[in-house]
Amino acid sequence: MLEHVRDQLRRRIRVDAGRCARPVTAIIDSQSVKAAETVSRDTRGFDGAKLINGRKRHLIVDTKGLLMTVKVTAADVTDRNAARELLPELRERNPELTLMWGDNGYTGLADWARNDLDLTFKVVKKPPNQVGFKVLPRRWIVERSLSWLMRARRNARDYERLPEHSEAHITWANITLMTRRLARAQEQRQAAEASSIAA
């Protein structure tokens, strides 16, 4: 039910923006967050790259940064393994999806995605001479989505006993973002109509 609400809101925003209702391109990324004491040992792990003991959120968003699906795992689950779980279900629910972008953590998935899912998977790599932070094509969209989720203070850390509860909190945060965006657009349309009538 919650996923249905999320998907309908996303479609409404896309149509209002002049896009097709169902996305054909998506971006995947993950975010490791610290886990509170309420998170059991069975559902947490240590992300050696980020030096975080907790959980990892795997997000797939459309090109407007709106959530398509989320999976919460222990932080030691690799991005590739999580993608192998997420993508078949997403592809089944979204048969029009043809292109997926990801970072270096998803290297090696292209052949599997093409052969098993009929999906083109492209990795956006950092330039070899890059020093410090730089905005990279496509990747910035999902990174921005992750920062939007962190505005909900509940998502700054993982407090939930079950990963499914964390997924629900992330979905609610995205639903809140989309409803506010739709409400602002409605207010702007009403203001424009009122000014045109007054003129």
C-alpha positions in Angstrom: 0.0 0.0 0.0 2.8 2.4 1.0 4.7 1.7 -2.2 1.5 2.3 -4.3 1.1 5.7 -2.7 4.8 6.5 -3.4 4.5 5.4 -7.0 1.3 7.3 -7.7 2.8 10.5 -6.3 6.0 10.1 -8.4 3.9 9.6 -11.5 1.9 12.7 -10.8 5.0 14.8 -10.4 6.6 13.4 -13.6 3.5 14.0 -15.7 3.2 17.6 -14.3 6.8 18.1 -15.3 6.1 16.9 -18.9 7.8 13.6 -18.4 6.4 10.1 -19.2 4.6 8.7 -16.1 6.9 5.7 -15.8 10.7 6.2 -15.9 12.9 4.5 -18.4 16.1 5.6 -16.7 17.1 5.2 -13.1 20.1 5.7 -10.8 21.3 3.4 -8.0 23.5 4.2 -4.9 23.8 3.3 -1.3 24.4 5.1 2.0 25.8 3.6 5.2 24.4 5.0 8.5 25.2 4.3 12.1 22.8 2.0 14.0 21.4 2.7 17.4 21.5 0.1 20.2 18.0 -1.0 19.3 19.3 -2.5 16.0 20.0 -6.2 16.5 23.4 -7.8 15.7 21.7 -10.0 13.0 20.8 -7.0 10.9 23.8 -4.8 11.3 27.4 -5.0 10.0 30.6 -3.0 9.5 31.2 -1.0 6.3 35.0 -1.1 6.0 35.1 1.6 3.4 33.1 4.2 5.4 34.2 2.8 8.8 30.5 2.7 9.9 29.0 0.0 12.1 25.3 -0.1 11.2 23.1 -0.5 8.2 23.2 0.4 4.5 20.4 1.9 2.5 20.2 1.0 -1.2 18.2 3.4 -3.2 17.0 3.5 -6.8 15.6 6.8 -8.0 14.4 8.2 -11.3 16.1 11.1 -13.1 14.2 13.6 -11.0 15.6 12.0 -7.8 12.3 10.5 -6.8 12.3 7.1 -5.0 11.5 4.0 -7.0 12.6 1.4 -4.4 14.7 1.0 -1.3 16.3 -1.9 0.5 18.0 -1.7 3.9 20.7 -4.3 4.7 23.6 -4.7 7.1 26.3 -2.3 6.3 28.7 -5.1 5.2 26.5 -6.1 2.3 28.2 -5.0 -1.0 26.5 -2.7 -3.4 26.7 -5.4 -6.1 25.0 -8.1 -4.0 22.2 -5.7 -3.0 21.7 -4.6 -6.6 21.3 -8.3 -7.6 18.4 -8.5 -5.1 16.8 -5.2 -6.0 16.9 -5.0 -9.7 15.0 -8.2 -10.8 11.9 -7.1 -8.7 12.2 -3.5 -9.9 12.5 -4.6 -13.5 9.4 -6.8 -13.2 7.4 -3.9 -11.8 8.8 -1.5 -14.3 9.1 -3.3 -17.7 9.8 0.0 -19.5 13.0 0.6 -17.5 15.9 0.2 -19.9 18.9 2.0 -18.4 20.5 2.1 -15.0 23.4 4.2 -13.8 25.6 3.5 -10.8 29.0 4.3 -9.3 32.2 2.1 -9.1 30.6 -0.1 -6.5 28.4 -1.7 -9.2 31.3 -2.6 -11.5 30.8 -6.0 -13.0 27.0 -6.0 -13.2 26.7 -4.9 -16.9 26.7 -8.4 -18.4 24.4 -9.9 -15.8 21.9 -7.0 -16.2 21.9 -7.2 -19.9 21.6 -11.0 -20.1 19.3 -11.7 -17.2 17.2 -8.5 -17.1 17.5 -7.0 -20.6 18.7 -3.9 -18.8 21.6 -1.6 -19.8 23.8 -0.9 -16.7 26.4 1.9 -17.0 29.0 2.8 -14.4 29.9 6.5 -14.0 33.6 6.5 -13.0 35.6 9.2 -11.4 38.1 10.9 -13.7 41.6 9.4 -13.1 43.0 12.8 -12.2 40.2 13.9 -9.9 41.3 15.5 -6.6 38.7 16.2 -3.9 35.0 16.4 -4.5 33.5 16.9 -7.9 29.9 16.6 -9.1 29.7 13.7 -11.5 27.1 13.2 -14.2 24.0 11.1 -13.2 25.5 10.2 -9.8 24.7 13.6 -8.3 20.9 12.9 -8.7 20.8 10.0 -6.3 23.3 11.7 -3.9 20.9 14.6 -3.8 18.1 12.2 -3.0 20.1 10.7 -0.1 20.6 14.2 1.3 16.8 14.9 1.0 16.1 11.9 3.1 18.5 13.1 5.8 16.4 16.2 6.3 14.0 13.8 8.2 15.8 13.6 11.5 14.6 10.1 12.1 16.7 9.0 9.1 20.0 10.6 10.4 20.6 7.2 12.2 19.0 3.8 12.1 16.9 3.1 15.2 14.6 0.4 13.9 14.7 -3.2 15.0 13.6 -4.5 11.6 15.1 -3.3 8.3 11.5 -3.2 6.9 10.7 -0.5 9.4 13.7 1.6 8.2 12.5 1.1 4.6 9.1 2.4 5.6 10.6 5.5 7.3 12.6 6.3 4.1 9.5 5.8 1.9 7.5 8.1 4.2 10.2 10.8 4.0 10.0 10.6 0.2 6.2 10.7 0.2 6.4 13.8 2.4 8.8 15.5 0.0 6.6 14.7 -3.0 3.3 15.9 -1.4 5.0 19.2 -0.4 6.2 19.6 -3.9 2.7 19.0 -5.4 1.1 21.3 -2.8 3.6 24.1 -3.8 2.9 23.6 -7.5 -0.9 23.8 -6.8 -0.5 27.0 -4.8 1.6 28.5 -7.7 -1.1 27.6 -10.2 -3.9 29.1 -8.1 -1.9 32.3 -7.6 -1.2 32.5 -11.3 -4.9 32.0 -12.1 -6.0 34.6 -9.5 -3.5 37.2 -10.9 -4.8 36.6 -14.5 -8.4 37.0 -13.4 -7.5 40.2 -11.5 -5.7 41.6 -14.6 
